[in-house]
Amino acid sequence: MTVVIQTHDPEISAEVEPLLSYTVSTTPSPLKASPENPQVPEEIGEVVISVARQSGTPADVEWIRVKVPAGAMAPDLATDLSKISPRISLTGWSVRLDAAAKEFVCTPAGSHAPIGPDTGFTIQLSDIPIGRKVGTAPVTVTERSRTGNSAFQDRLTVFNLGKFPADFYLRNFLCEPSIINNGGDVKLTWERSANATYELLYGDIDRDVTNRTSLDIEGIKSDTTFYIRATTGDPTNPVVRIISAQVTVLKPDLEIGSLTVHGSANLNDALTVAGPTTLNGEFRPRSAADAHRQWELQHIYGSNMVVELTATWTAPTSGLVSVTISLSEGESSAMLWSGGRNFTAWAHCPPGTKSASAILPVLKGQNFGYTLMRGSRDTSIRTDWTGLGSATAKPAYVPA
C-alpha cells in the first residue's frame, strides 16, 4: 500500500482550505501502468481515500466530489471510469459517477450532514483500469462545506498518483544498525529496478545513487531520516516514488531555535556560542559598590588584608572564567574581572563560610584576571577557564 500526501493549490486562500483532512492509499504499491498494447487487458488498481475531521467543531458537508482523470494520456489515471466500482463507508451517504464531469459524487440523504471528529470514513474506488502510459495523474477531491452558519464553499485537495512501469520496484530500504552512539556509522541497503534514476536525500545532502544498492554513512551525530527518491517515465510527466529509513542517535547533537532550562545544565565538553550569552546573578557591570567593597575589606582587616594581583590572561576565544576561593576561617574576597575591568564579579567568603565562587563571560582577545583580597592567611584560590572553542588561555603576564 502506498500513502500519498495531499497538496493544496497555492492560489486557494486560507478561508477556503478544506475542513476535512484526507489521506490516499493505493493498491498495488505503487500503481502499475497498463501495457501500451490495447489488445492486452489493463492492470487493475484501487484507491482508498480516508477522511476525517480534525477539529472538535463539526463541519456541515453538502457533498464530496472525487475527480479522476481518464483517457489515453500520461496524466490520465484510468482508461474508463464506468468500470470503476465506487463505495463510501459513511452511513446514509451514497456515491455515483458523473460521467460528464469525470467525478464520483458522494452525497448525504439530506441537504447536508455534519462530520465531527468521531466520524471517520473512507471513499473507495475499486477495479480501476489503470491508464496505459507511465505518468502522474492528479486526483482532485472537492468538498462543499461550512462551519456554523457561514456560507457553503468549495474546498479542494489534490493528490498526485503515479503510474509506474510494470517492471519498476523500489523496496526494502534498511538502515543498520537503527540505533547508534553519537558519531557512529550506518549501512543503508535497498532493492531497486534499473529503469529509474535514484537519489539519496538526508539533511542538506542530495546524492545520486542510481548505480548503487547500498551505501555506508559515517559520523552521524543526530537522529536522521534517509530518503530514496526514484524518478522514471517521460521527463514532461515523470513519476516519483519516495521511501524512507531512520536512525536514532543516543545523546544526539541538537539544533534548536531557542532553549530555556529550568534547573541545572551540565556541560561535559566544549560550549560554542554564536550569539550573546546572558548570565543571571554573577555577571554585572562594575559599579561604585564594587569599589566600596574593596575599600571596606582593606580597612576592616588593615595589615592582615593581603591584596595581590595573582595573574592576568588573554582570551584566545570567547569563553567563561570562574574563580573559587576556599579558607578555614576569617573572611576573604576575590574580584574577577574582564575587558580592562569593565566587567567584574565577586566571590566573597564572609566569616563562618568555607568557599565561594564567581563566573564571568570573556570575549575573544580580552584580558581577564582576578584580584584576591585575603583576610585569612590560609585562603586558596583556583581559576578555571571554559573556552568556547579549542584554544587554551595563555598568561599575558604573571606578577613576580
C-alpha positions in Angstrom: 0.0 0.0 0.0 1.2 3.5 -0.9 0.3 6.5 1.2 0.1 9.7 -0.8 0.5 13.1 0.8 -2.2 15.7 -0.1 -1.3 19.0 -1.7 -3.2 22.3 -1.7 -3.5 24.7 -4.6 -1.3 27.8 -3.6 -3.9 30.0 -5.2 -6.5 29.0 -2.7 -6.8 31.3 0.3 -6.9 30.1 3.9 -10.6 30.9 4.1 -11.5 28.1 1.7 -9.0 25.4 2.8 -10.7 22.0 3.4 -12.4 21.5 6.7 -11.8 17.7 6.4 -8.4 16.0 6.2 -7.6 13.4 3.5 -5.1 10.6 3.1 -4.9 8.5 0.0 -3.6 4.9 -0.3 -3.2 2.7 -3.3 -3.1 -0.9 -4.1 -0.8 -2.2 -5.6 2.0 -0.1 -4.2 2.8 1.7 -6.4 0.2 1.6 -9.1 1.4 0.0 -12.4 0.7 1.4 -15.8 -1.2 -0.9 -18.1 0.6 -2.4 -21.1 0.6 0.0 -24.1 -0.8 -2.7 -26.3 -4.5 -2.0 -26.4 -5.2 -5.7 -27.0 -3.8 -6.6 -23.6 -6.2 -6.2 -20.6 -5.5 -3.3 -18.3 -3.8 -3.5 -14.9 -6.3 -3.1 -12.1 -5.8 -0.8 -9.1 -7.6 0.5 -6.1 -7.6 4.0 -4.5 -8.8 4.5 -0.9 -9.4 8.0 0.4 -9.5 8.2 4.2 -11.5 11.2 5.5 -11.6 12.8 9.0 -12.5 16.0 10.8 -9.6 17.0 13.0 -11.3 19.9 14.7 -13.6 19.4 17.6 -16.2 21.6 15.9 -18.3 19.6 13.3 -18.3 20.6 9.7 -21.5 20.6 7.6 -20.9 19.0 4.2 -23.2 19.1 1.2 -21.2 16.8 -1.0 -17.7 15.4 -1.7 -16.5 15.0 -5.3 -13.6 12.9 -6.5 -12.3 13.9 -10.0 -10.4 11.1 -11.7 -8.7 11.9 -15.0 -9.5 9.3 -17.6 -8.2 8.7 -21.1 -5.1 7.5 -23.0 -2.6 10.2 -21.9 0.1 10.1 -19.2 -1.8 12.3 -16.8 -4.9 10.0 -17.0 -5.3 7.6 -14.1 -8.0 5.4 -15.7 -8.9 4.3 -19.2 -12.6 4.0 -18.4 -14.4 5.5 -15.4 -17.5 3.4 -15.9 -15.6 0.2 -15.0 -14.7 1.6 -11.5 -16.7 0.4 -8.5 -17.2 3.3 -6.0 -18.2 3.0 -2.4 -18.4 5.3 0.6 -18.4 3.8 4.2 -20.4 6.7 5.7 -23.9 5.6 6.8 -26.7 7.4 5.0 -24.4 8.6 2.2 -24.3 7.4 -1.5 -21.8 7.7 -4.3 -22.5 7.9 -8.1 -20.5 8.7 -11.2 -21.0 12.0 -13.0 -19.5 10.9 -16.3 -19.6 14.3 -18.0 -17.6 15.9 -15.2 -15.4 12.7 -14.7 -16.2 12.9 -11.0 -17.6 10.5 -8.4 -20.1 12.4 -6.3 -20.7 11.5 -2.6 -23.9 12.9 -1.1 -25.8 12.5 2.2 -29.5 11.7 2.4 -30.5 15.2 3.3 -29.3 18.6 2.0 -26.1 18.3 4.1 -24.7 16.3 7.0 -22.4 17.1 9.9 -19.0 15.5 10.0 -17.5 15.6 13.5 -14.2 14.4 15.0 -15.6 10.9 15.6 -16.9 10.5 12.1 -14.0 9.0 10.2 -14.9 7.3 6.9 -13.4 6.1 3.5 -14.2 6.6 -0.1 -13.1 3.6 -2.1 -12.6 3.3 -5.8 -12.0 -0.3 -6.8 -11.5 -2.1 -10.1 -9.8 0.9 -11.7 -8.5 0.1 -15.2 -5.1 1.8 -15.0 -4.0 4.1 -17.9 -1.6 2.7 -20.4 1.0 5.5 -20.3 3.5 5.9 -17.4 3.0 9.3 -15.7 1.5 11.2 -12.8 -2.3 11.7 -12.5 -3.8 14.5 -10.4 -6.8 13.3 -8.5 -8.9 16.2 -7.1 -11.1 15.9 -4.0 -13.6 18.8 -3.6 -15.8 19.2 -0.6 -18.6 21.7 -0.3 -18.7 22.5 3.4 -19.1 25.1 6.1 -18.9 25.6 9.9 -21.7 27.2 11.9 -24.0 29.4 9.9 -21.4 30.5 7.3 -21.9 30.0 3.6 -21.1 26.7 2.0 -17.9 26.9 -0.1 -16.0 24.5 -2.5 -12.7 23.4 -0.9 -10.1 21.5 -3.0 -7.3 19.0 -2.2 -5.1 17.5 -4.9 -3.3 14.1 -4.9 -0.7 13.2 -7.5 -0.9 9.5 -8.1 1.9 7.8 -10.1 1.5 5.1 -12.7 4.9 3.3 -12.8 6.4 0.9 -15.4 5.3 -2.7 -14.9 8.9 -3.8 -14.0 9.7 -0.9 -11.7 10.3 -1.5 -8.0 11.9 0.2 -5.0 11.7 -1.6 -1.7 13.3 -3.0 1.4 15.1 0.2 2.3 17.0 -0.6 5.6 19.3 1.3 7.9 21.5 -0.9 10.0 22.0 -0.5 12.9 18.9 1.6 13.6 20.2 2.8 16.9 23.8 4.1 17.2 26.0 6.2 19.6 26.8 9.8 18.7 29.3 9.9 15.8 28.5 6.3 14.8 28.2 4.8 11.3 25.3 3.0 9.5 24.9 1.0 6.4 22.0 1.7 4.0 20.7 -1.0 1.7 17.8 -1.2 -0.7 16.4 -3.0 -3.7 15.5 -1.3 -6.9 14.9 -1.8 -10.6 17.2 -0.5 -13.3 14.7 1.7 -15.2 14.8 4.8 -13.0 17.2 7.3 -11.5 17.7 7.3 -7.7 18.8 9.9 -5.2 19.6 9.6 -1.5 18.4 12.6 0.5 19.2 13.4 4.1 19.8 16.7 5.9 21.1 19.0 3.2 22.6 16.1 1.2 21.3 15.1 -2.3 23.4 12.3 -3.6 23.0 10.3 -6.9 22.8 6.6 -6.1 21.4 5.4 -9.4 24.1 2.7 -9.8 24.1 1.6 -6.1 22.1 -0.6 -3.8 24.0 0.2 -0.6 25.9 3.0 1.0 27.9 3.5 4.2 27.3 6.7 6.1 29.9 7.7 8.7 29.9 10.1 11.7 26.1 10.6 12.3 25.6 12.9 15.2 21.8 13.4 15.3 18.6 11.5 14.6 18.3 11.2 10.8 15.7 10.2 8.3 17.1 9.0 5.0 15.0 9.2 1.8 15.5 7.5 -1.5 13.7 9.2 -4.4 13.1 7.3 -7.6 12.2 9.1 -10.8 11.1 7.4 -14.1 8.9 8.0 -17.1 8.7 10.8 -19.6 10.5 13.9 -18.3 7.5 16.0 -19.2 5.3 13.9 -16.9 7.6 11.9 -14.6 6.6 9.6 -11.8 8.3 9.8 -8.4 8.4 7.4 -5.6 10.0 8.1 -2.2 10.7 5.7 0.6 12.4 6.3 3.9 14.5 4.7 6.7 15.5 6.2 10.1 18.4 6.0 12.5 18.2 7.1 16.2 21.3 8.5 17.8 21.9 8.2 21.6 22.8 11.5 23.1 22.4 13.3 19.8 23.7 16.7 18.8 20.7 19.1 18.7 20.0 22.1 16.6 17.1 24.2 18.0 15.7 27.7 17.8 15.8 28.5 21.4 16.3 26.7 24.8 15.1 27.5 28.3 16.5 25.5 31.1 14.6 25.4 34.4 17.2 23.8 36.6 20.8 22.6 36.2 22.6 22.4 32.9 25.7 20.2 32.9 28.4 20.8 30.2 30.8 17.9 29.9 32.7 19.2 26.9 33.2 22.5 24.9 30.4 25.0 24.6 30.1 27.0 21.4 28.0 30.2 21.4 27.3 32.1 18.1 25.5 35.0 19.8 25.2 36.8 23.1 25.3 34.9 26.4 23.4 36.2 29.4 24.2 35.0 32.9 21.8 35.9 35.6 23.2 36.7 39.0 27.0 36.7 38.8 27.5 38.9 35.8 27.2 42.7 36.3 29.0 45.9 35.2 31.5 47.4 37.6 29.8 49.9 39.9 30.7 52.1 42.8 29.5 49.3 45.1 32.4 47.1 43.8 35.0 49.7 44.6 33.5 50.4 48.0 33.6 46.7 48.9 37.3 46.6 48.1 37.9 49.7 50.3 35.8 48.2 53.1 37.7 44.9 53.3 41.1 46.7 53.3 40.1 49.0 56.1 38.4 46.3 58.2 41.4 44.0 58.1 44.1 46.6 57.9 47.6 45.0 57.8 46.1 41.5 57.9 44.5 42.1 54.4 46.8 40.9 51.6 45.8 42.5 48.3 47.6 40.9 45.3 47.1 40.7 41.6 47.6 37.0 41.1 47.5 36.7 37.3 46.2 38.1 34.0 45.4 36.1 30.9 44.4 36.9 27.3 41.4 35.1 26.0 42.2 33.2 22.8 38.5 32.6 22.2 35.3 33.8 23.8 34.7 31.8 27.0 33.8 31.7 30.6 36.2 32.2 33.5 35.4 31.1 37.1 37.2 31.6 40.3 36.8 29.7 43.6 38.3 30.8 46.9 38.5 28.5 50.0 39.5 29.1 53.6 39.2 27.6 57.0 38.4 30.8 59.0 38.1 34.5 58.7 36.9 36.4 55.6 38.2 36.7 52.1 37.1 38.0 48.7 38.2 37.8 45.1 37.2 40.2 42.3 37.1 38.5 38.9 37.4 41.0 36.0 37.5 41.1 32.2 37.8 43.7 29.5 40.1 46.1 31.3 37.9 45.7 34.4 34.8 46.9 32.5 33.0 43.8 34.0 33.5 42.3 37.4 32.1 39.5 39.5 32.8 38.9 43.2 33.5 35.7 45.2 33.1 36.6 48.8 33.5 34.3 51.9 32.1 36.0 55.0 33.1 34.7 58.4 31.7 31.2 59.0 31.8 30.1 55.4 34.4 27.9 53.7 34.2 28.7 50.0 32.7 31.0 47.3 32.8 31.2 43.5 32.1 33.6 40.7 31.9 33.3 37.0 32.3 35.9 34.2 32.0 35.8 30.3 35.1 36.9 28.4 35.3 38.0 24.8 38.0 36.8 22.4 41.1 39.0 22.7 40.2 40.5 26.1 42.5 40.4 29.1 40.9 38.9 32.3 42.1 38.1 35.7 41.4 38.4 39.4 42.3 40.4 42.5 42.5 38.5 45.7 41.7 40.3 49.0 42.9 37.8 51.5 41.6 38.4 55.0 42.7 34.9 56.1 46.2 33.7 55.6 45.1 30.2 54.6 43.0 31.4 51.7 43.5 29.4 48.5 42.2 30.4 45.0 41.5 28.4 41.9 40.7 29.7 38.4 39.0 27.6 35.7 38.7 28.5 32.0 36.0 27.2 29.7 36.8 28.3 26.1 34.0 28.5 23.5 36.4 26.7 21.2 39.6 24.6 21.3 42.3 27.1 22.3 44.0 27.5 25.7 44.1 30.7 27.7 47.8 31.9 27.9 49.0 34.3 30.6 49.5 37.9 29.4 51.8 38.4 32.4 52.3 37.0 35.9 53.4 39.3 38.6 56.6 38.5 40.5 
